[in-house]
């Protein structure tokens, strides 16, 4: 276990699937999270469907925005249909923030904007999963 990892989070029984076409992004996110939560790297949504067949259901998907650009926002609905209780965060560059906002409107729960940092990624994951030490979650449409 690494320094700075909270034991209570390390024994959390929830699971994250990192789905991104970029192998380096997948590896970086998996490395940032694996000490505190079970994390799996997958290259496509289809790999996620295969991995989850049976008992290995994800609680959170970190979805590379490139899939949304290729397949459209229907992918969000497809993922939610396959994994009904899953939370979804898109992973994008600043240049793709518009696509990330569209994804949120389509049902995603937020976005992680690159450059990735350990603290920001863990905080966002904690927030979306409602884990200890998280920031309050602000829902779009709730702000007046």
KAUR-V31902 format. One line per field, one symbol per residue. burial: + if it has 24 or more other C-alpha atoms within 12 Angstrom, else -. A space follows every 50 residues. Layout:
burial = ???
This chain:
burial = --------++---++++++++---++-++++++++++++++++++--++- ++----++++++++++++----+-++--++-++--+++++++----+-++ ++++-++++++++--+----+++++++++-+-------------
